[in-house]
Every structure is written in structure tokens, then in C-alpha cells.
Amino acid sequence: MPSERQTALITGASVGLGRELAKQFASHGHDVILTARNRDALEALAGALEGKHKIKATVFAFDLALPDSPQALFDSVTMEGLHVDTLVNNAGFGFAGPFADTEIEKELDMIQVNVTAVVHLTKLFMQPMLKRKKGRILNVASMAGFQPGPLNSIYYSTKAFVLSFSQAIDEELRNSGVSVTCLCPGPTATEFAERAGTVNTHVFRRTNTADAEDVAHYGYKATMRGDRIAVPGVKNKVIIQAERFLPRAFVTAAVRRIQADRQGR
């Protein structure tokens, strides 16, 4: 008898919010497909999820900074005879600094992972969902997607793209059986800030960071409901709504202030 259990594919599943999202899907009875660069971390997570939740966890190690990886991942999933009911585009990274001083190679890699891979994977995995007239896509953006980000310009811009893209595609897919949810968390306690070099910025030093498990739980529930935009936290919702009534120049200057680090950038 074929299994009725649904399968979720989570990118960037080895650490941080991606790992917590994998735990959420597994705890709710989904089989999971885990992908990231670090195979050892993925295998360890897969074993833990299978042991605790009695689900099947499949691992594929890919670096989404490489342009061929989305197609290779899709082909690998297909060759294994797996079908994806929920695609979670979580993989992403950032780093801070004035655009004039940052490394273009890192920025192009960021665009590849945060934007191009999201578009490519969505295009690939959406087609089987549409044929089945059923499926869900969760794209992880950020509150950063709602405004420009001086001193973090490329990261903010990539998240603005993901937010706009997700809303547009969800509208296109209305009544198709496939939904697109965009999760937009604020500062969250994960390894992201350390890797991005933003630990010392005001936004992380002076803001209460959210718990990654709570954010993942919120994102899972929003995805299952088919919400178009999911912003965890009442304070974050208020901030986003308040920004709509403020001059854009004021918002941009304010973002620069909160992104400034101890060197006074």
C-alpha cells in the first residue's frame, strides 16, 4: 500500500531556521528531504528525526551557490522516486558592509543562493504540484524585505525580491491547489548573524531575538493554512504597518542607524 504521508523538502536544513523547520515538518508526520552543503550535519539530523518521529529522512548534499545545483537536486529527487508535497526554500546567507567595500564574488553568490536558486527550485518543483493540483511552497524572506538596507544592501534586496516574487506567484496560482507562503521573520537566534558578521549591529545587540523553534512553528502553521505572508511576532507586524505611513527617506535612514556597528559605519 502506498504511504499517505506527505514529504517536505527543506533547503539549508543543516543549521538554524532550516533545521528547526525540518523538525517541525517531521514532528507533524511529514517525511523530509534535507539538503545543504554539509552532508555530515544532514545525516546526523536525518538520523535524529527518523529515530524520534518514525518518518523517512532523505539527504542530498548540494551547494546552491553553484548554478547547476537546483536542477541536480530536482533530478536526484526524481530519480529516487520521491515527490515533494511541500517545498521549503530556506537556504540563504548575508553579510554586512558598505557596498563600495564588499566583495562582488560573495554578493553574486548571495544572489545565486537567495534569489536565483529560489526561482529555479520553485519553477522545477511547482510543475509536479500543479499536475497533482496540490502542493505548498514556503519561501523564507525576512522583515528586511520590506525596506531598503543601507550597509546590508544586497541581502535586503534579495529578501525584497523573495517577498515580491512569492506574493505574485501565489496570486497566479490562486484556485490551482498550490499555495505560496512567504515567511518574514525579524532577528532570530540562529547562526545566521555570526556568519553574516552582523552580531555587533544595533539590530542584534538592542533587539530581543526570536526563538528559532517558535519562528519555525509559526512558519509551518502559516504554510499549512496557505497564508500568503507570515510575519511572526506582534511587534514585527506593528513595525511593518507603521513603515507604510513614514517617508521612505526616513525609513532608509533609520535602517542605516540600526545596521551600524560599533565602528560607526
Phi and psi restraints in degrees (value plus and minus 20) as a CYANA .aco file:
   2 PRO   PHI     -88.2   -48.2
   2 PRO   PSI     127.3   167.3
   3 SER   PHI     -94.2   -54.2
   3 SER   PSI     120.3   160.3
   4 GLU   PHI    -109.8   -69.8
   4 GLU   PSI     -22.0    18.0
   5 ARG   PHI     -89.4   -49.4
   5 ARG   PSI     116.2   156.2
   6 GLN   PHI    -105.2   -65.2
   6 GLN   PSI     141.3   181.3
   7 THR   PHI    -143.8  -103.8
   7 THR   PSI     114.0   154.0
   8 ALA   PHI    -136.6   -96.6
   8 ALA   PSI     113.8   153.8
   9 LEU   PHI    -123.1   -83.1
   9 LEU   PSI     105.3   145.3
  10 ILE   PHI    -140.3  -100.3
  10 ILE   PSI     100.7   140.7
  11 THR   PHI    -107.9   -67.9
  11 THR   PSI     133.7   173.7
  12 GLY   PHI      42.2    82.2
  12 GLY   PSI      17.9    57.9
  13 ALA   PHI    -104.9   -64.9
  13 ALA   PSI     -24.6    15.4
  14 SER   PHI     -99.0   -59.0
  14 SER   PSI     -43.0    -3.0
  15 VAL   PHI    -164.1  -124.1
  15 VAL   PSI     148.5   188.5
  16 GLY   PHI      36.8    76.8
  16 GLY   PSI    -158.8  -118.8
  17 LEU   PHI     -83.9   -43.9
  17 LEU   PSI     -54.8   -14.8
  18 GLY   PHI     -81.5   -41.5
  18 GLY   PSI     -62.0   -22.0
  19 ARG   PHI     -83.3   -43.3
  19 ARG   PSI     -61.4   -21.4
  20 GLU   PHI     -88.2   -48.2
  20 GLU   PSI     -56.0   -16.0
  21 LEU   PHI     -85.1   -45.1
  21 LEU   PSI     -60.6   -20.6
  22 ALA   PHI     -80.1   -40.1
  22 ALA   PSI     -60.9   -20.9
  23 LYS   PHI     -83.7   -43.7
  23 LYS   PSI     -59.9   -19.9
  24 GLN   PHI     -82.8   -42.8
  24 GLN   PSI     -68.7   -28.7
  25 PHE   PHI     -83.7   -43.7
  25 PHE   PSI     -62.7   -22.7
  26 ALA   PHI     -84.3   -44.3
  26 ALA   PSI     -60.1   -20.1
  27 SER   PHI     -87.8   -47.8
  27 SER   PSI     -41.2    -1.2
  28 HIS   PHI    -117.9   -77.9
  28 HIS   PSI      -4.2    35.8
  29 GLY   PHI      69.1   109.1
  29 GLY   PSI      -8.8    31.2
  30 HIS   PHI    -106.1   -66.1
  30 HIS   PSI     118.6   158.6
  31 ASP   PHI     -87.5   -47.5
  31 ASP   PSI     132.7   172.7
  32 VAL   PHI    -150.1  -110.1
  32 VAL   PSI     125.1   165.1
  33 ILE   PHI    -133.0   -93.0
  33 ILE   PSI      99.8   139.8
  34 LEU   PHI    -128.4   -88.4
  34 LEU   PSI     111.7   151.7
  35 THR   PHI    -159.5  -119.5
  35 THR   PSI     123.3   163.3
  36 ALA   PHI    -195.7  -155.7
  36 ALA   PSI    -194.6  -154.6
  37 ARG   PHI    -100.1   -60.1
  37 ARG   PSI     -54.3   -14.3
  38 ASN   PHI    -108.6   -68.6
  38 ASN   PSI      76.4   116.4
  39 ARG   PHI     -82.8   -42.8
  39 ARG   PSI     -60.6   -20.6
  40 ASP   PHI     -80.4   -40.4
  40 ASP   PSI     -64.3   -24.3
  41 ALA   PHI     -84.5   -44.5
  41 ALA   PSI     -58.7   -18.7
  42 LEU   PHI     -85.2   -45.2
  42 LEU   PSI     -64.0   -24.0
  43 GLU   PHI     -82.7   -42.7
  43 GLU   PSI     -60.4   -20.4
  44 ALA   PHI     -84.0   -44.0
  44 ALA   PSI     -63.2   -23.2
  45 LEU   PHI     -85.3   -45.3
  45 LEU   PSI     -62.8   -22.8
  46 ALA   PHI     -79.1   -39.1
  46 ALA   PSI     -64.5   -24.5
  47 GLY   PHI     -83.4   -43.4
  47 GLY   PSI     -60.5   -20.5
  48 ALA   PHI     -86.1   -46.1
  48 ALA   PSI     -61.1   -21.1
  49 LEU   PHI     -89.4   -49.4
  49 LEU   PSI     -61.0   -21.0
  50 GLU   PHI     -83.8   -43.8
  50 GLU   PSI     -62.0   -22.0
  51 GLY   PHI     -87.8   -47.8
  51 GLY   PSI     -57.7   -17.7
  52 LYS   PHI    -102.9   -62.9
  52 LYS   PSI     -59.3   -19.3
  53 HIS   PHI    -131.9   -91.9
  53 HIS   PSI     -22.0    18.0
  54 LYS   PHI      38.4    78.4
  54 LYS   PSI      20.2    60.2
  55 ILE   PHI    -134.2   -94.2
  55 ILE   PSI     155.2   195.2
  56 LYS   PHI    -121.8   -81.8
  56 LYS   PSI     109.8   149.8
  57 ALA   PHI    -140.6  -100.6
  57 ALA   PSI     103.8   143.8
  58 THR   PHI    -132.4   -92.4
  58 THR   PSI     119.1   159.1
  59 VAL   PHI    -135.4   -95.4
  59 VAL   PSI     113.3   153.3
  60 PHE   PHI    -153.0  -113.0
  60 PHE   PSI     102.0   142.0
  61 ALA   PHI    -114.5   -74.5
  61 ALA   PSI      96.0   136.0
  62 PHE   PHI    -161.0  -121.0
  62 PHE   PSI     129.1   169.1
  63 ASP   PHI    -123.3   -83.3
  63 ASP   PSI      88.1   128.1
  64 LEU   PHI     -93.8   -53.8
  64 LEU   PSI     -22.6    17.4
  65 ALA   PHI     -94.3   -54.3
  65 ALA   PSI     -33.9     6.1
  66 LEU   PHI    -110.4   -70.4
  66 LEU   PSI     106.2   146.2
  67 PRO   PHI     -77.5   -37.5
  67 PRO   PSI     -48.1    -8.1
  68 ASP   PHI    -103.5   -63.5
  68 ASP   PSI     -28.5    11.5
  69 SER   PHI     -85.1   -45.1
  69 SER   PSI     -61.7   -21.7
  70 PRO   PHI     -78.1   -38.1
  70 PRO   PSI     -64.9   -24.9
  71 GLN   PHI     -85.9   -45.9
  71 GLN   PSI     -60.5   -20.5
  72 ALA   PHI     -83.6   -43.6
  72 ALA   PSI     -58.7   -18.7
  73 LEU   PHI     -85.3   -45.3
  73 LEU   PSI     -66.3   -26.3
  74 PHE   PHI     -80.0   -40.0
  74 PHE   PSI     -64.3   -24.3
  75 ASP   PHI     -83.2   -43.2
  75 ASP   PSI     -59.1   -19.1
  76 SER   PHI     -85.7   -45.7
  76 SER   PSI     -63.2   -23.2
  77 VAL   PHI     -82.4   -42.4
  77 VAL   PSI     -63.3   -23.3
  78 THR   PHI     -84.7   -44.7
  78 THR   PSI     -63.0   -23.0
  79 MET   PHI     -84.3   -44.3
  79 MET   PSI     -48.2    -8.2
  80 GLU   PHI    -100.8   -60.8
  80 GLU   PSI     -22.4    17.6
  81 GLY   PHI      53.9    93.9
  81 GLY   PSI       2.8    42.8
  82 LEU   PHI    -115.5   -75.5
  82 LEU   PSI     126.7   166.7
  83 HIS   PHI    -142.2  -102.2
  83 HIS   PSI     123.8   163.8
  84 VAL   PHI    -122.5   -82.5
  84 VAL   PSI      97.9   137.9
  85 ASP   PHI    -106.2   -66.2
  85 ASP   PSI     -53.6   -13.6
  86 THR   PHI    -153.0  -113.0
  86 THR   PSI     103.6   143.6
  87 LEU   PHI    -121.7   -81.7
  87 LEU   PSI     105.9   145.9
  88 VAL   PHI    -134.4   -94.4
  88 VAL   PSI      84.6   124.6
  89 ASN   PHI    -107.2   -67.2
  89 ASN   PSI      66.5   106.5
  90 ASN   PHI    -125.1   -85.1
  90 ASN   PSI     -47.5    -7.5
  91 ALA   PHI     -76.1   -36.1
  91 ALA   PSI     116.1   156.1
  92 GLY   PHI     158.6   198.6
  92 GLY   PSI     141.6   181.6
  93 PHE   PHI    -173.3  -133.3
  93 PHE   PSI     148.4   188.4
  94 GLY   PHI    -170.0  -130.0
  94 GLY   PSI     149.1   189.1
  95 PHE   PHI    -177.8  -137.8
  95 PHE   PSI     134.3   174.3
  96 ALA   PHI    -125.2   -85.2
  96 ALA   PSI     142.9   182.9
  97 GLY   PHI     122.3   162.3
  97 GLY   PSI     137.5   177.5
  98 PRO   PHI     -81.3   -41.3
  98 PRO   PSI     116.9   156.9
  99 PHE   PHI     -76.4   -36.4
  99 PHE   PSI     -54.8   -14.8
 100 ALA   PHI     -84.8   -44.8
 100 ALA   PSI     -42.3    -2.3
 101 ASP   PHI    -126.1   -86.1
 101 ASP   PSI     -32.8     7.2
 102 THR   PHI    -102.3   -62.3
 102 THR   PSI     144.3   184.3
 103 GLU   PHI    -106.3   -66.3
 103 GLU   PSI     104.6   144.6
 104 ILE   PHI     -84.1   -44.1
 104 ILE   PSI     -52.6   -12.6
 105 GLU   PHI     -83.2   -43.2
 105 GLU   PSI     -62.3   -22.3
 106 LYS   PHI     -86.0   -46.0
 106 LYS   PSI     -58.3   -18.3
 107 GLU   PHI     -87.0   -47.0
 107 GLU   PSI     -59.4   -19.4
 108 LEU   PHI     -88.1   -48.1
 108 LEU   PSI     -56.9   -16.9
 109 ASP   PHI     -83.1   -43.1
 109 ASP   PSI     -59.7   -19.7
 110 MET   PHI     -82.9   -42.9
 110 MET   PSI     -63.3   -23.3
 111 ILE   PHI     -83.3   -43.3
 111 ILE   PSI     -59.4   -19.4
 112 GLN   PHI     -81.6   -41.6
 112 GLN   PSI     -65.6   -25.6
 113 VAL   PHI     -96.4   -56.4
 113 VAL   PSI     -68.7   -28.7
 114 ASN   PHI     -96.8   -56.8
 114 ASN   PSI     -46.1    -6.1
 115 VAL   PHI    -139.6   -99.6
 115 VAL   PSI     -83.3   -43.3
 116 THR   PHI     -82.3   -42.3
 116 THR   PSI     -64.1   -24.1
 117 ALA   PHI     -85.4   -45.4
 117 ALA   PSI     -55.7   -15.7
 118 VAL   PHI     -82.1   -42.1
 118 VAL   PSI     -66.4   -26.4
 119 VAL   PHI     -83.3   -43.3
 119 VAL   PSI     -65.6   -25.6
 120 HIS   PHI     -84.9   -44.9
 120 HIS   PSI     -67.1   -27.1
 121 LEU   PHI     -85.8   -45.8
 121 LEU   PSI     -59.2   -19.2
 122 THR   PHI     -81.5   -41.5
 122 THR   PSI     -64.5   -24.5
 123 LYS   PHI     -80.5   -40.5
 123 LYS   PSI     -64.3   -24.3
 124 LEU   PHI     -89.2   -49.2
 124 LEU   PSI     -70.3   -30.3
 125 PHE   PHI    -101.8   -61.8
 125 PHE   PSI     -37.2     2.8
 126 MET   PHI     -87.2   -47.2
 126 MET   PSI     -55.8   -15.8
 127 GLN   PHI     -80.4   -40.4
 127 GLN   PSI     -69.2   -29.2
 128 PRO   PHI     -82.3   -42.3
 128 PRO   PSI     -54.3   -14.3
 129 MET   PHI     -82.7   -42.7
 129 MET   PSI     -63.9   -23.9
 130 LEU   PHI     -84.6   -44.6
 130 LEU   PSI     -56.2   -16.2
 131 LYS   PHI     -85.5   -45.5
 131 LYS   PSI     -56.5   -16.5
 132 ARG   PHI    -102.7   -62.7
 132 ARG   PSI     -30.7     9.3
 133 LYS   PHI      38.7    78.7
 133 LYS   PSI      17.7    57.7
 134 LYS   PHI    -184.6  -144.6
 134 LYS   PSI     112.0   152.0
 135 GLY   PHI     145.8   185.8
 135 GLY   PSI     143.1   183.1
 136 ARG   PHI    -157.1  -117.1
 136 ARG   PSI     123.8   163.8
 137 ILE   PHI    -147.5  -107.5
 137 ILE   PSI     109.2   149.2
 138 LEU   PHI    -136.4   -96.4
 138 LEU   PSI      95.0   135.0
 139 ASN   PHI    -124.3   -84.3
 139 ASN   PSI     106.0   146.0
 140 VAL   PHI    -111.8   -71.8
 140 VAL   PSI      92.9   132.9
 141 ALA   PHI    -126.8   -86.8
 141 ALA   PSI    -147.9  -107.9
 142 SER   PHI    -195.6  -155.6
 142 SER   PSI     140.9   180.9
 143 MET   PHI     -79.0   -39.0
 143 MET   PSI     -42.5    -2.5
 144 ALA   PHI     -80.5   -40.5
 144 ALA   PSI     -41.5    -1.5
 145 GLY   PHI     -92.7   -52.7
 145 GLY   PSI     -28.9    11.1
 146 PHE   PHI    -113.6   -73.6
 146 PHE   PSI     -25.7    14.3
 147 GLN   PHI    -174.0  -134.0
 147 GLN   PSI     141.6   181.6
 148 PRO   PHI     -84.9   -44.9
 148 PRO   PSI     137.3   177.3
 149 GLY   PHI    -150.2  -110.2
 149 GLY   PSI      56.5    96.5
 150 PRO   PHI     -73.5   -33.5
 150 PRO   PSI     119.6   159.6
 151 LEU   PHI      53.6    93.6
 151 LEU   PSI     -16.2    23.8
 152 ASN   PHI    -175.5  -135.5
 152 ASN   PSI      20.7    60.7
 153 SER   PHI     -83.4   -43.4
 153 SER   PSI     -61.2   -21.2
 154 ILE   PHI     -91.9   -51.9
 154 ILE   PSI     -63.5   -23.5
 155 TYR   PHI     -79.6   -39.6
 155 TYR   PSI     -70.2   -30.2
 156 TYR   PHI     -78.0   -38.0
 156 TYR   PSI     -60.9   -20.9
 157 SER   PHI     -86.1   -46.1
 157 SER   PSI     -58.2   -18.2
 158 THR   PHI     -84.6   -44.6
 158 THR   PSI     -58.0   -18.0
 159 LYS   PHI     -93.7   -53.7
 159 LYS   PSI     -50.6   -10.6
 160 ALA   PHI     -84.0   -44.0
 160 ALA   PSI     -58.9   -18.9
 161 PHE   PHI     -82.3   -42.3
 161 PHE   PSI     -68.2   -28.2
 162 VAL   PHI     -80.6   -40.6
 162 VAL   PSI     -60.6   -20.6
 163 LEU   PHI     -83.8   -43.8
 163 LEU   PSI     -68.6   -28.6
 164 SER   PHI     -85.8   -45.8
 164 SER   PSI     -65.2   -25.2
 165 PHE   PHI     -78.2   -38.2
 165 PHE   PSI     -66.3   -26.3
 166 SER   PHI     -82.5   -42.5
 166 SER   PSI     -64.7   -24.7
 167 GLN   PHI     -83.3   -43.3
 167 GLN   PSI     -62.4   -22.4
 168 ALA   PHI     -84.8   -44.8
 168 ALA   PSI     -66.0   -26.0
 169 ILE   PHI     -88.3   -48.3
 169 ILE   PSI     -57.6   -17.6
 170 ASP   PHI     -81.5   -41.5
 170 ASP   PSI     -58.6   -18.6
 171 GLU   PHI     -86.6   -46.6
 171 GLU   PSI     -61.7   -21.7
 172 GLU   PHI     -80.7   -40.7
 172 GLU   PSI     -53.8   -13.8
 173 LEU   PHI    -110.2   -70.2
 173 LEU   PSI     -13.9    26.1
 174 ARG   PHI     -74.7   -34.7
 174 ARG   PSI     113.4   153.4
 175 ASN   PHI      51.5    91.5
 175 ASN   PSI      -8.6    31.4
 176 SER   PHI    -111.5   -71.5
 176 SER   PSI     -35.0     5.0
 177 GLY   PHI      72.6   112.6
 177 GLY   PSI     -25.1    14.9
 178 VAL   PHI    -134.8   -94.8
 178 VAL   PSI     111.3   151.3
 179 SER   PHI    -139.2   -99.2
 179 SER   PSI     134.6   174.6
 180 VAL   PHI    -144.4  -104.4
 180 VAL   PSI     103.4   143.4
 181 THR   PHI    -133.8   -93.8
 181 THR   PSI     116.3   156.3
 182 CYS   PHI    -132.6   -92.6
 182 CYS   PSI      94.7   134.7
 183 LEU   PHI    -109.4   -69.4
 183 LEU   PSI     105.1   145.1
 184 CYS   PHI    -144.2  -104.2
 184 CYS   PSI      56.8    96.8
 185 PRO   PHI     -97.0   -57.0
 185 PRO   PSI     137.7   177.7
 186 GLY   PHI    -106.0   -66.0
 186 GLY   PSI    -182.0  -142.0
 187 PRO   PHI     -74.6   -34.6
 187 PRO   PSI     107.6   147.6
 188 THR   PHI    -148.7  -108.7
 188 THR   PSI     123.4   163.4
 189 ALA   PHI     -96.4   -56.4
 189 ALA   PSI      69.6   109.6
 190 THR   PHI    -160.0  -120.0
 190 THR   PSI    -195.6  -155.6
 191 GLU   PHI     -95.9   -55.9
 191 GLU   PSI     -24.3    15.7
 192 PHE   PHI     -78.0   -38.0
 192 PHE   PSI     -68.6   -28.6
 193 ALA   PHI     -81.9   -41.9
 193 ALA   PSI     -60.6   -20.6
 194 GLU   PHI     -85.0   -45.0
 194 GLU   PSI     -63.1   -23.1
 195 ARG   PHI     -87.9   -47.9
 195 ARG   PSI     -52.6   -12.6
 196 ALA   PHI    -103.0   -63.0
 196 ALA   PSI     -29.9    10.1
 197 GLY   PHI      54.1    94.1
 197 GLY   PSI       7.3    47.3
 198 THR   PHI    -133.8   -93.8
 198 THR   PSI      -5.1    34.9
 199 VAL   PHI     -80.5   -40.5
 199 VAL   PSI     -56.6   -16.6
 200 ASN   PHI    -109.4   -69.4
 200 ASN   PSI     -17.8    22.2
 201 THR   PHI     -94.1   -54.1
 201 THR   PSI     135.7   175.7
 202 HIS   PHI     -77.6   -37.6
 202 HIS   PSI     -55.0   -15.0
 203 VAL   PHI     -82.5   -42.5
 203 VAL   PSI     -50.4   -10.4
 204 PHE   PHI    -116.1   -76.1
 204 PHE   PSI     -50.5   -10.5
 205 ARG   PHI     -98.6   -58.6
 205 ARG   PSI     -47.9    -7.9
 206 ARG   PHI    -134.7   -94.7
 206 ARG   PSI     -11.7    28.3
 207 THR   PHI    -141.3  -101.3
 207 THR   PSI     118.1   158.1
 208 ASN   PHI     -91.7   -51.7
 208 ASN   PSI      95.2   135.2
 209 THR   PHI     -98.2   -58.2
 209 THR   PSI     126.9   166.9
 210 ALA   PHI     -98.2   -58.2
 210 ALA   PSI     136.4   176.4
 211 ASP   PHI     -99.6   -59.6
 211 ASP   PSI     110.6   150.6
 212 ALA   PHI     -81.4   -41.4
 212 ALA   PSI     -56.3   -16.3
 213 GLU   PHI     -83.8   -43.8
 213 GLU   PSI     -61.3   -21.3
 214 ASP   PHI     -84.7   -44.7
 214 ASP   PSI     -62.2   -22.2
 215 VAL   PHI     -84.1   -44.1
 215 VAL   PSI     -62.7   -22.7
 216 ALA   PHI     -83.8   -43.8
 216 ALA   PSI     -61.8   -21.8
 217 HIS   PHI     -81.5   -41.5
 217 HIS   PSI     -64.0   -24.0
 218 TYR   PHI     -81.5   -41.5
 218 TYR   PSI     -63.9   -23.9
 219 GLY   PHI     -84.9   -44.9
 219 GLY   PSI     -58.9   -18.9
 220 TYR   PHI     -82.4   -42.4
 220 TYR   PSI     -68.6   -28.6
 221 LYS   PHI     -81.6   -41.6
 221 LYS   PSI     -62.9   -22.9
 222 ALA   PHI     -82.9   -42.9
 222 ALA   PSI     -58.6   -18.6
 223 THR   PHI     -85.2   -45.2
 223 THR   PSI     -64.7   -24.7
 224 MET   PHI     -85.8   -45.8
 224 MET   PSI     -49.8    -9.8
 225 ARG   PHI     -99.1   -59.1
 225 ARG   PSI     -39.1     0.9
 226 GLY   PHI      61.7   101.7
 226 GLY   PSI       4.4    44.4
 227 ASP   PHI     -82.5   -42.5
 227 ASP   PSI     124.0   164.0
 228 ARG   PHI     -99.0   -59.0
 228 ARG   PSI     -66.4   -26.4
 229 ILE   PHI    -145.4  -105.4
 229 ILE   PSI     114.6   154.6
 230 ALA   PHI    -147.8  -107.8
 230 ALA   PSI      91.0   131.0
 231 VAL   PHI    -134.8   -94.8
 231 VAL   PSI      87.3   127.3
 232 PRO   PHI     -92.6   -52.6
 232 PRO   PSI     117.4   157.4
 233 GLY   PHI      76.9   116.9
 233 GLY   PSI     108.3   148.3
 234 VAL   PHI     -82.2   -42.2
 234 VAL   PSI     -62.6   -22.6
 235 LYS   PHI     -79.2   -39.2
 235 LYS   PSI     -63.6   -23.6
 236 ASN   PHI     -83.1   -43.1
 236 ASN   PSI     -60.9   -20.9
 237 LYS   PHI     -81.2   -41.2
 237 LYS   PSI     -62.6   -22.6
 238 VAL   PHI     -84.2   -44.2
 238 VAL   PSI     -63.1   -23.1
 239 ILE   PHI     -79.8   -39.8
 239 ILE   PSI     -65.1   -25.1
 240 ILE   PHI     -84.3   -44.3
 240 ILE   PSI     -61.9   -21.9
 241 GLN   PHI     -87.9   -47.9
 241 GLN   PSI     -58.5   -18.5
 242 ALA   PHI     -84.6   -44.6
 242 ALA   PSI     -56.3   -16.3
 243 GLU   PHI     -81.6   -41.6
 243 GLU   PSI     -46.4    -6.4
 244 ARG   PHI     -83.8   -43.8
 244 ARG   PSI     -45.1    -5.1
 245 PHE   PHI    -122.5   -82.5
 245 PHE   PSI     -17.8    22.2
 246 LEU   PHI    -122.6   -82.6
 246 LEU   PSI     129.0   169.0
 247 PRO   PHI     -77.7   -37.7
 247 PRO   PSI     119.1   159.1
 248 ARG   PHI     -79.4   -39.4
 248 ARG   PSI     -58.2   -18.2
 249 ALA   PHI     -82.7   -42.7
 249 ALA   PSI     -57.3   -17.3
 250 PHE   PHI     -85.5   -45.5
 250 PHE   PSI     -64.6   -24.6
 251 VAL   PHI     -82.2   -42.2
 251 VAL   PSI     -64.1   -24.1
 252 THR   PHI     -82.9   -42.9
 252 THR   PSI     -62.7   -22.7
 253 ALA   PHI     -85.6   -45.6
 253 ALA   PSI     -57.6   -17.6
 254 ALA   PHI     -85.8   -45.8
 254 ALA   PSI     -60.4   -20.4
 255 VAL   PHI     -82.7   -42.7
 255 VAL   PSI     -59.9   -19.9
 256 ARG   PHI     -79.9   -39.9
 256 ARG   PSI     -61.9   -21.9
 257 ARG   PHI     -82.2   -42.2
 257 ARG   PSI     -64.6   -24.6
 258 ILE   PHI     -94.5   -54.5
 258 ILE   PSI     -40.1    -0.1
 259 GLN   PHI    -105.0   -65.0
 259 GLN   PSI     -35.4     4.6
 260 ALA   PHI     -84.7   -44.7
 260 ALA   PSI     120.9   160.9
 261 ASP   PHI    -122.0   -82.0
 261 ASP   PSI    -190.5  -150.5
 262 ARG   PHI     -87.6   -47.6
 262 ARG   PSI     -35.8     4.2
 263 GLN   PHI    -101.5   -61.5
 263 GLN   PSI     -22.5    17.5
 264 GLY   PHI      53.6    93.6
 264 GLY   PSI      18.9    58.9
